[in-house]
Amino acid sequence: MNNADVQKFKHLLETHRDGLVASQQAAQQSTEPVQLDQASVGRVSRIDALQSQSMAVETTRLRQQQLRKISTALALIESGDYGYCSVCDNDIDPRRLEVDPASSMCVTCASKQE
């Protein structure tokens, strides 16, 4: 993979990271404890609020997981090891990196892990 390709993927990763950080900051209030006035809110509304909070917590967890993958990929770019499978050390197909620039495994190794 040439330097221009690596820089393109670095830009994609940084853009995606910035978007995730912004959405995480915007969603911060969704994961705060549910405060409901028990006298004025019905049972269905309480359940709905708790379900919404649970979904927000899971979304935050997935977002943090993606941020860790992006951080790892950016570190690999800095060390010159980006684009190589973490399992077999073969090149990761650039088409796979186009779909997910944070991919750390080639298609063959990823399919074996699933």
PyMOL CGO cylinders between C-alpha atoms (Angstrom):
from pymol import cmd
from pymol.cgo import CYLINDER

trace = [
    CYLINDER, 0.00, 0.00, 0.00, 1.46, 3.36, -0.96, 0.3, 1, 1, 1, 1, 1, 1,
    CYLINDER, 1.46, 3.36, -0.96, 1.68, 6.46, 1.21, 0.3, 1, 1, 1, 1, 1, 1,
    CYLINDER, 1.68, 6.46, 1.21, -1.25, 8.19, -0.55, 0.3, 1, 1, 1, 1, 1, 1,
    CYLINDER, -1.25, 8.19, -0.55, -3.54, 5.25, 0.25, 0.3, 1, 1, 1, 1, 1, 1,
    CYLINDER, -3.54, 5.25, 0.25, -2.42, 5.23, 3.89, 0.3, 1, 1, 1, 1, 1, 1,
    CYLINDER, -2.42, 5.23, 3.89, -3.07, 8.97, 4.17, 0.3, 1, 1, 1, 1, 1, 1,
    CYLINDER, -3.07, 8.97, 4.17, -6.52, 8.51, 2.63, 0.3, 1, 1, 1, 1, 1, 1,
    CYLINDER, -6.52, 8.51, 2.63, -7.38, 5.84, 5.20, 0.3, 1, 1, 1, 1, 1, 1,
    CYLINDER, -7.38, 5.84, 5.20, -5.93, 7.99, 7.98, 0.3, 1, 1, 1, 1, 1, 1,
    CYLINDER, -5.93, 7.99, 7.98, -8.23, 10.83, 6.94, 0.3, 1, 1, 1, 1, 1, 1,
    CYLINDER, -8.23, 10.83, 6.94, -11.24, 8.47, 6.84, 0.3, 1, 1, 1, 1, 1, 1,
    CYLINDER, -11.24, 8.47, 6.84, -10.40, 7.15, 10.31, 0.3, 1, 1, 1, 1, 1, 1,
    CYLINDER, -10.40, 7.15, 10.31, -9.95, 10.63, 11.78, 0.3, 1, 1, 1, 1, 1, 1,
    CYLINDER, -9.95, 10.63, 11.78, -13.21, 11.84, 10.23, 0.3, 1, 1, 1, 1, 1, 1,
    CYLINDER, -13.21, 11.84, 10.23, -15.09, 8.81, 11.56, 0.3, 1, 1, 1, 1, 1, 1,
    CYLINDER, -15.09, 8.81, 11.56, -13.48, 9.24, 15.00, 0.3, 1, 1, 1, 1, 1, 1,
    CYLINDER, -13.48, 9.24, 15.00, -14.48, 12.90, 15.13, 0.3, 1, 1, 1, 1, 1, 1,
    CYLINDER, -14.48, 12.90, 15.13, -18.06, 12.02, 14.20, 0.3, 1, 1, 1, 1, 1, 1,
    CYLINDER, -18.06, 12.02, 14.20, -18.24, 9.33, 16.88, 0.3, 1, 1, 1, 1, 1, 1,
    CYLINDER, -18.24, 9.33, 16.88, -16.86, 11.69, 19.53, 0.3, 1, 1, 1, 1, 1, 1,
    CYLINDER, -16.86, 11.69, 19.53, -19.38, 14.37, 18.57, 0.3, 1, 1, 1, 1, 1, 1,
    CYLINDER, -19.38, 14.37, 18.57, -22.31, 11.94, 18.67, 0.3, 1, 1, 1, 1, 1, 1,
    CYLINDER, -22.31, 11.94, 18.67, -21.08, 10.55, 21.99, 0.3, 1, 1, 1, 1, 1, 1,
    CYLINDER, -21.08, 10.55, 21.99, -21.05, 14.02, 23.50, 0.3, 1, 1, 1, 1, 1, 1,
    CYLINDER, -21.05, 14.02, 23.50, -24.52, 14.73, 22.13, 0.3, 1, 1, 1, 1, 1, 1,
    CYLINDER, -24.52, 14.73, 22.13, -25.89, 11.44, 23.48, 0.3, 1, 1, 1, 1, 1, 1,
    CYLINDER, -25.89, 11.44, 23.48, -24.33, 11.80, 26.93, 0.3, 1, 1, 1, 1, 1, 1,
    CYLINDER, -24.33, 11.80, 26.93, -27.60, 12.88, 28.53, 0.3, 1, 1, 1, 1, 1, 1,
    CYLINDER, -27.60, 12.88, 28.53, -29.44, 9.82, 27.17, 0.3, 1, 1, 1, 1, 1, 1,
    CYLINDER, -29.44, 9.82, 27.17, -27.51, 7.51, 29.47, 0.3, 1, 1, 1, 1, 1, 1,
    CYLINDER, -27.51, 7.51, 29.47, -28.08, 9.48, 32.65, 0.3, 1, 1, 1, 1, 1, 1,
    CYLINDER, -28.08, 9.48, 32.65, -30.31, 7.83, 35.28, 0.3, 1, 1, 1, 1, 1, 1,
    CYLINDER, -30.31, 7.83, 35.28, -34.00, 8.02, 34.50, 0.3, 1, 1, 1, 1, 1, 1,
    CYLINDER, -34.00, 8.02, 34.50, -35.72, 10.53, 36.78, 0.3, 1, 1, 1, 1, 1, 1,
    CYLINDER, -35.72, 10.53, 36.78, -39.49, 10.19, 36.64, 0.3, 1, 1, 1, 1, 1, 1,
    CYLINDER, -39.49, 10.19, 36.64, -42.20, 11.56, 38.87, 0.3, 1, 1, 1, 1, 1, 1,
    CYLINDER, -42.20, 11.56, 38.87, -43.95, 8.33, 39.85, 0.3, 1, 1, 1, 1, 1, 1,
    CYLINDER, -43.95, 8.33, 39.85, -47.24, 10.13, 40.51, 0.3, 1, 1, 1, 1, 1, 1,
    CYLINDER, -47.24, 10.13, 40.51, -47.55, 11.83, 37.14, 0.3, 1, 1, 1, 1, 1, 1,
    CYLINDER, -47.55, 11.83, 37.14, -46.04, 9.25, 34.77, 0.3, 1, 1, 1, 1, 1, 1,
    CYLINDER, -46.04, 9.25, 34.77, -47.74, 6.00, 33.86, 0.3, 1, 1, 1, 1, 1, 1,
    CYLINDER, -47.74, 6.00, 33.86, -46.19, 2.55, 33.96, 0.3, 1, 1, 1, 1, 1, 1,
    CYLINDER, -46.19, 2.55, 33.96, -45.81, 2.38, 30.17, 0.3, 1, 1, 1, 1, 1, 1,
    CYLINDER, -45.81, 2.38, 30.17, -43.95, 5.70, 30.13, 0.3, 1, 1, 1, 1, 1, 1,
    CYLINDER, -43.95, 5.70, 30.13, -41.55, 4.47, 32.81, 0.3, 1, 1, 1, 1, 1, 1,
    CYLINDER, -41.55, 4.47, 32.81, -40.87, 1.26, 30.89, 0.3, 1, 1, 1, 1, 1, 1,
    CYLINDER, -40.87, 1.26, 30.89, -40.36, 3.25, 27.69, 0.3, 1, 1, 1, 1, 1, 1,
    CYLINDER, -40.36, 3.25, 27.69, -37.92, 5.61, 29.43, 0.3, 1, 1, 1, 1, 1, 1,
    CYLINDER, -37.92, 5.61, 29.43, -35.95, 2.69, 30.89, 0.3, 1, 1, 1, 1, 1, 1,
    CYLINDER, -35.95, 2.69, 30.89, -35.85, 0.94, 27.52, 0.3, 1, 1, 1, 1, 1, 1,
    CYLINDER, -35.85, 0.94, 27.52, -34.62, 4.12, 25.82, 0.3, 1, 1, 1, 1, 1, 1,
    CYLINDER, -34.62, 4.12, 25.82, -31.92, 4.47, 28.46, 0.3, 1, 1, 1, 1, 1, 1,
    CYLINDER, -31.92, 4.47, 28.46, -30.85, 0.85, 27.97, 0.3, 1, 1, 1, 1, 1, 1,
    CYLINDER, -30.85, 0.85, 27.97, -30.60, 1.32, 24.21, 0.3, 1, 1, 1, 1, 1, 1,
    CYLINDER, -30.60, 1.32, 24.21, -28.56, 4.50, 24.72, 0.3, 1, 1, 1, 1, 1, 1,
    CYLINDER, -28.56, 4.50, 24.72, -26.16, 2.67, 27.04, 0.3, 1, 1, 1, 1, 1, 1,
    CYLINDER, -26.16, 2.67, 27.04, -25.64, -0.11, 24.47, 0.3, 1, 1, 1, 1, 1, 1,
    CYLINDER, -25.64, -0.11, 24.47, -25.13, 2.44, 21.68, 0.3, 1, 1, 1, 1, 1, 1,
    CYLINDER, -25.13, 2.44, 21.68, -22.51, 4.18, 23.81, 0.3, 1, 1, 1, 1, 1, 1,
    CYLINDER, -22.51, 4.18, 23.81, -20.75, 0.86, 24.43, 0.3, 1, 1, 1, 1, 1, 1,
    CYLINDER, -20.75, 0.86, 24.43, -20.64, 0.11, 20.70, 0.3, 1, 1, 1, 1, 1, 1,
    CYLINDER, -20.64, 0.11, 20.70, -19.42, 3.63, 19.96, 0.3, 1, 1, 1, 1, 1, 1,
    CYLINDER, -19.42, 3.63, 19.96, -16.59, 3.25, 22.49, 0.3, 1, 1, 1, 1, 1, 1,
    CYLINDER, -16.59, 3.25, 22.49, -15.64, -0.10, 20.98, 0.3, 1, 1, 1, 1, 1, 1,
    CYLINDER, -15.64, -0.10, 20.98, -15.46, 1.50, 17.53, 0.3, 1, 1, 1, 1, 1, 1,
    CYLINDER, -15.46, 1.50, 17.53, -13.36, 4.37, 18.91, 0.3, 1, 1, 1, 1, 1, 1,
    CYLINDER, -13.36, 4.37, 18.91, -10.88, 1.84, 20.34, 0.3, 1, 1, 1, 1, 1, 1,
    CYLINDER, -10.88, 1.84, 20.34, -10.61, 0.12, 16.94, 0.3, 1, 1, 1, 1, 1, 1,
    CYLINDER, -10.61, 0.12, 16.94, -10.02, 3.47, 15.24, 0.3, 1, 1, 1, 1, 1, 1,
    CYLINDER, -10.02, 3.47, 15.24, -7.40, 4.44, 17.82, 0.3, 1, 1, 1, 1, 1, 1,
    CYLINDER, -7.40, 4.44, 17.82, -5.60, 1.15, 17.23, 0.3, 1, 1, 1, 1, 1, 1,
    CYLINDER, -5.60, 1.15, 17.23, -5.69, 1.63, 13.45, 0.3, 1, 1, 1, 1, 1, 1,
    CYLINDER, -5.69, 1.63, 13.45, -4.32, 5.17, 13.77, 0.3, 1, 1, 1, 1, 1, 1,
    CYLINDER, -4.32, 5.17, 13.77, -1.49, 3.86, 15.99, 0.3, 1, 1, 1, 1, 1, 1,
    CYLINDER, -1.49, 3.86, 15.99, -0.71, 1.23, 13.34, 0.3, 1, 1, 1, 1, 1, 1,
    CYLINDER, -0.71, 1.23, 13.34, -0.52, 3.98, 10.72, 0.3, 1, 1, 1, 1, 1, 1,
    CYLINDER, -0.52, 3.98, 10.72, 1.97, 5.87, 12.87, 0.3, 1, 1, 1, 1, 1, 1,
    CYLINDER, 1.97, 5.87, 12.87, 4.10, 2.76, 13.39, 0.3, 1, 1, 1, 1, 1, 1,
    CYLINDER, 4.10, 2.76, 13.39, 4.01, 1.82, 9.70, 0.3, 1, 1, 1, 1, 1, 1,
    CYLINDER, 4.01, 1.82, 9.70, 2.14, -1.44, 10.32, 0.3, 1, 1, 1, 1, 1, 1,
    CYLINDER, 2.14, -1.44, 10.32, -1.27, -0.40, 8.98, 0.3, 1, 1, 1, 1, 1, 1,
    CYLINDER, -1.27, -0.40, 8.98, -2.88, -2.60, 6.35, 0.3, 1, 1, 1, 1, 1, 1,
    CYLINDER, -2.88, -2.60, 6.35, -1.42, -5.88, 7.57, 0.3, 1, 1, 1, 1, 1, 1,
    CYLINDER, -1.42, -5.88, 7.57, -3.51, -8.63, 9.14, 0.3, 1, 1, 1, 1, 1, 1,
    CYLINDER, -3.51, -8.63, 9.14, -2.95, -8.92, 12.89, 0.3, 1, 1, 1, 1, 1, 1,
    CYLINDER, -2.95, -8.92, 12.89, -3.23, -12.72, 12.65, 0.3, 1, 1, 1, 1, 1, 1,
    CYLINDER, -3.23, -12.72, 12.65, -1.34, -13.83, 9.52, 0.3, 1, 1, 1, 1, 1, 1,
    CYLINDER, -1.34, -13.83, 9.52, 0.61, -10.63, 8.64, 0.3, 1, 1, 1, 1, 1, 1,
    CYLINDER, 0.61, -10.63, 8.64, -0.64, -10.69, 5.04, 0.3, 1, 1, 1, 1, 1, 1,
    CYLINDER, -0.64, -10.69, 5.04, -1.85, -7.50, 3.39, 0.3, 1, 1, 1, 1, 1, 1,
    CYLINDER, -1.85, -7.50, 3.39, -5.47, -6.58, 4.08, 0.3, 1, 1, 1, 1, 1, 1,
    CYLINDER, -5.47, -6.58, 4.08, -7.29, -6.07, 0.78, 0.3, 1, 1, 1, 1, 1, 1,
    CYLINDER, -7.29, -6.07, 0.78, -7.72, -2.31, 0.19, 0.3, 1, 1, 1, 1, 1, 1,
    CYLINDER, -7.72, -2.31, 0.19, -11.37, -2.97, -0.73, 0.3, 1, 1, 1, 1, 1, 1,
    CYLINDER, -11.37, -2.97, -0.73, -11.91, -4.30, 2.81, 0.3, 1, 1, 1, 1, 1, 1,
    CYLINDER, -11.91, -4.30, 2.81, -10.24, -1.20, 4.24, 0.3, 1, 1, 1, 1, 1, 1,
    CYLINDER, -10.24, -1.20, 4.24, -12.51, 0.98, 2.06, 0.3, 1, 1, 1, 1, 1, 1,
    CYLINDER, -12.51, 0.98, 2.06, -15.50, -0.60, 3.82, 0.3, 1, 1, 1, 1, 1, 1,
    CYLINDER, -15.50, -0.60, 3.82, -13.95, -0.51, 7.30, 0.3, 1, 1, 1, 1, 1, 1,
    CYLINDER, -13.95, -0.51, 7.30, -10.64, 1.36, 7.58, 0.3, 1, 1, 1, 1, 1, 1,
    CYLINDER, -10.64, 1.36, 7.58, -10.32, 0.11, 11.18, 0.3, 1, 1, 1, 1, 1, 1,
    CYLINDER, -10.32, 0.11, 11.18, -10.20, -3.54, 10.07, 0.3, 1, 1, 1, 1, 1, 1,
    CYLINDER, -10.20, -3.54, 10.07, -7.34, -5.38, 11.70, 0.3, 1, 1, 1, 1, 1, 1,
    CYLINDER, -7.34, -5.38, 11.70, -7.73, -8.73, 9.94, 0.3, 1, 1, 1, 1, 1, 1,
    CYLINDER, -7.73, -8.73, 9.94, -7.87, -9.92, 6.37, 0.3, 1, 1, 1, 1, 1, 1,
    CYLINDER, -7.87, -9.92, 6.37, -11.10, -11.49, 5.13, 0.3, 1, 1, 1, 1, 1, 1,
    CYLINDER, -11.10, -11.49, 5.13, -9.73, -15.03, 5.49, 0.3, 1, 1, 1, 1, 1, 1,
    CYLINDER, -9.73, -15.03, 5.49, -8.72, -14.63, 9.14, 0.3, 1, 1, 1, 1, 1, 1,
    CYLINDER, -8.72, -14.63, 9.14, -11.87, -12.67, 10.01, 0.3, 1, 1, 1, 1, 1, 1,
    CYLINDER, -11.87, -12.67, 10.01, -14.08, -15.40, 8.55, 0.3, 1, 1, 1, 1, 1, 1,
    CYLINDER, -14.08, -15.40, 8.55, -12.20, -18.05, 10.55, 0.3, 1, 1, 1, 1, 1, 1,
    CYLINDER, -12.20, -18.05, 10.55, -12.90, -16.08, 13.76, 0.3, 1, 1, 1, 1, 1, 1,
    CYLINDER, -12.90, -16.08, 13.76, -16.65, -15.92, 13.12, 0.3, 1, 1, 1, 1, 1, 1,
]
cmd.load_cgo(trace, "trace")
